[in-house]
Amino acid sequence: MRLSSLEALPSFALLGPGFGGGRFLLVTDLAEAGGDPDLVFAPFEADGRAPRRMRGSVQPVELEIDVAPRPIAISLPAEGYREAVARIREAIEAGDVYQVCHCLLARAGEASGAEILALMCRRGVPRFASWVRLPWGEEFVSASPELFFETDGRRIHSEPMKGTARPDATGALEASEKDRAELAMITDLVRNDLAQVCRARSVRVACARRIVELPYALQAVSDVEGELAPGATPLAALAALHPGGSVTGAPKRAALSMIRELEPRPRGAYCGSLGLVAGDRSVFALLIRTAVRAAGGWAYGVGSGVVHDSDADLELEELQTKLGALWSPIPSST
């Protein structure tokens, strides 16, 4: 199937290899109603207990990316960013929060969804790549590398991601106590969220910290797993976990309050949840590295976890690194 052919479809979800066991899946004829399989979408601001649920026709596809990626103009307005970091550090000093994931929205130029996805896939297909056009007109393209959670029978597994560095900075990321602390806080938050839907004492941190290599960045990830309690479904897990701890901060409720105070616009699909549920099996991605169609182009979110040790200039460098999913130079064909 050619990537360009999807432009003609009124609604669909193209889901990358992390959703489909190593293959792309195409869900067409989307309609709002629960079914099996069930495409589930929860924007960042949505109540995790009431996601948008859609049924459709699902088929594995061999995707031909027949659209040539081209550079797209992108800008990252950062006015007020340093003041926001200072405000978060003050709240941490006061004991109100421990960490807040503060995000900015970059503006990308006009392009088709196929062009955005081709650009995101030019150096390899992201684990949770997706291109989604919803029945009510919303459209987003994601290069997410983050597994929000997956279930297989009673087993549930989450991979919170916190800590970012340039591809050539492995040693610095491994040695960074700030980044280590960021991930530890969010890992503990996810562990507590999972405990709401898991058997008592079954939740454990299988791996406290490992490094994942992406074409444009290094990421620190942990592995948290547990055994779902009797009657707990993938949708119950979504209700307990959404919005994801790695895009909120800790404690979650206090961090969300600061996010509403400091960020002038809702995040929407960016930092939301996208999943495919079939019986007791499910895979949900956290929609980071995600572009949302907006008037005159696309909005592309980038964020970082601000802790007391954060330096605003270094946090801005981290945001620029994350922009690399969309705007790194395209290799010459010569």
N, C-alpha and C positions, 0 to 999 in steps of 0.2 A: 504494500500500500504506500502510495506517495504522500508525503507530508502535505504538499500543496493541495491535495484533493479535499482536505478537511475544511478548507476555507468556505466551501459551499454549504456545509452542514449547519442547520439552525441551532442545534445543541449537541454536545458530545463531551466526552472526557477521554483524553488520551493519557494513559497512565504508564509510567516508565517501569523498568525492570524490577525495582524494589517492591512494586505492587503485585507483579505477575510472575514471580518465581524465575526471573531472569529474562522475561520477554515483555514486550509492550502489550498492553491490553487496550482495546477501544470499546468504549461504552457509548452507544448511540440511542437515539429516540428517548432522551431523558424526559421523565415525567415525575412530578412531585407526588410520591407515594412510597411507602416502605415496600420492600420486596426481598427477594433472594435470588441473586445477590443485590446488595443494597449499597448505592453510592451515597456517602455521608459527608456533608460539608458544614463546618461551623466557623463563621468569621470570628476574628479575635474577640470582638465585643459580645458575641452571642452567648447565651446561657448554654452550657454544655449539656444540659438536660433536654434541650429542645433544638437539636441541629436540623438542618434541611436534609431531608431524605429523598432519594430519587431511585426509581427503578429504570432499567433500560436493558438493551440487548448487549451482551458482553462477548467479545471474541478476541483471541490472541491474534496479533498481526506482526508481520515482518515489515518494519518501517524503513522506507527509503527516504532519506532526507535529501530531497531534490531541490531545496531552496538554498542558494548560496548565502552564507552569512555575510553581512556587511556592517561596517561600523555605524553605530547609532549615537547621535549626540546625547550626552547625559550630563546633568549638573546636580550638585549636591548643596542646596542652600543650608548653611550652618549658622545663620544668625541666631544668637541667643544660646548656642550649644554650651559654651563654657559656663554661662550663668546657670544653665540647667544642671550641669555636673556639680557646680558649687552648691546648688540648692539640695541635691541628693546627698552630698557629703555632710551638709548641715543636719539633714534628717537622720543620717546614720549616727552622727555624733550625739544627737538627742535620744537615740535609742528607738526611733520610730520604725526603721527598716534596717536590713543588713545589706541588701543589694537591690538595685532597680535596673531593669533592662530598658534603657532609653533609646528611642529610635528616631531616625530622620527619614523623610521620603525624598528620594532623588527623582528628578524629572527626566524621562527619556523621550527622544523624538518619535515622530510618527513612524510606524512600521506595522506589518501584519503580524498576527500571532505566530504564523509559520516562521517568519524571519526572526522573531524573538527566540523561539525554541531552537532554531538552527544555530543562532549565535551562542546560546547556552550549551549546546551539544558539540561545539566545534572541536573541543579537545577531549571528547569522551562524553558519554551519556551519563548525566547525574543519576544517582541511585533512585531518587524519587522525582525524576523529571515528570512534568505534567503540563498539559494544555487543556484547559477546561472552558467551555462556553455553556453557560447555564440557561435554562428555558426562559428565565426572566431578563436575559440580556447581559448579565455580568460575565466578564471574561478575564481569565488570568493565566499566566504561564509561570511555571516554577522550575527552578534548578535545585530543589531542596536536597541536601545530603542527610537530613535528620529523620530517623525513625522516631515518631512520637510514641507509638506502642504497637505491638502485634500480639494476637492471641492465637493459640492452637489448642483446641480443647480447653482444659482448665489452666494451661500455662499462659502467663502474660509476661512480656519482656519490653522494656523501655530503654532507650539510649539517649539520655540527655546530653546535649552538646554545649560546652561552655569553655572558652579559651581559644583564641585565634592568633595565628602568626603568619608571616610571609613564608612561602615554600622553602626559603633558604635559612630559616631560623628555628630549626628543630631543637637545637641545644637551648636556645633562649626560652622556648615554650616549655620544654621539659623542666627547666630550672626555675621557672617563674612561680614564686610563692603566691603572688596575686592571682594568677590564672588558676593555680591549684585550689586556692580558697574559693574562688568563684564556682568552680565545678563542684566542690564538696558541698557548698550551700545548696545548690540546685539538686544535686543527687539526693541529699537528705530530704528536700522538699518533695521530690518525686516518690521517694520511698514512703513518706507519710501519706501522700495522695493515694498511692496504690494500696496502702493498708486499709483504706475505706472499703475496698471491694475484694480483698483477698482473705484467705484463711489466716487466722491469728498465727503470728510468728513464722509465716511462710515467705514473707518479703525479705530479700537479701540483696546486697550489692555484690554481684558476681565479679565485677571488675571495677575498681575505684577510679582508674584513669588509664586511658590508652590514647595514642595519637593516630588520627586518620589523615591521610594525605589526599588533598584535592589538587587539581591543576593550578589553582590560584592561591591556595592557602593550606595551612595545617590547622587541624581542629582537635581539641581534647574532648574525649567522650568517656562516659561511664556506662556500665550495664547494670540495670536493676531488674530483678525478676521476682515473680511470686506465683502462687496458686490461687486462682479465682475461687471465691466462696461459692457454695451451692446457690444457684439461681442468678449469679452475677453474669451479665452478658457483656459483649463488647461495647454496647451503647451505655451500659452502666459504668464501664471503665472510662469512656469518654466523658461522662458527666462528672466523674471524680477528678479527672486529670486536666480538663480544658478550663482555661487556656494553659498552654504548656509552661512549666516552671522556668525553662531556659529562656523564654521570651517575656517573662513577667518580672521575676525577682523574688525575694524572700523577706519577711513572710508575704505570701501571695496577695492577701487582701490589702495590706498596707502598700505594697508595691503597685498594685492596680490603681489605688487611689492617687499615688504620685504620677503615674502614667497619664491618668485623666487630667491631672492638673498641668502637666508640663507639655504634653503633645497636643497641638492645636487641632488635629484632624484624626478621625477614627482610622485604625489600621485596616479594617475590613478583612479581605482575604489574606493579606500579608499577616503572618504570625497566627493564622487560623489553623484549622485541622481539616484534612482531606483523607477519607478512608474508603476502603472497599470491604464489605462484610458479607460473608457467605456462611450461614450457620454459625458455628462457634469458632470459625477461622476469620481473622480480620487483619488488615494492615492499615495503619494510619501514619501519614506523614505530617510533620510540622511544617507549615508553609513559610519557611524562611527562603531567602534568595528568590523572591517572588515578585513578578511585575504584574500590575493590575491595570487594565485598559482604563484610561481617563480621557478627559476632553483634550484633544490635540496631541495625544501620545500615550505614554505609560507612566505610572508611578511605581518606583522600585524602592522598597524599604531596606534599610540597613540599621542595625542596632548593636549595642554592646552592653555588657553588664557593668554597671558602675558600682564600685565598692569604695570603702574609705581611702584605700591606697591609690585610687584612680587619678591619673593625670589627664586633663581634658585634651591636650595635644596628642597624647599617645592613644586615647580613645578615638580621636578623629582619624589617626593613622589606621586603626583597626577597621573603621568604617570604609576607608578607601580600599583596604585589602579585600573586603567583602564585595565591593563594587566590581572586583575582578571577575565575578561570575558572569557579568554582562558586558563589561567594556574593555577587557584586556585586548592588546593588539591582535589582529588576525594575521596569522603567518602568511608570508608572501608565497605565491604559487610558483615563483621562479627559483 
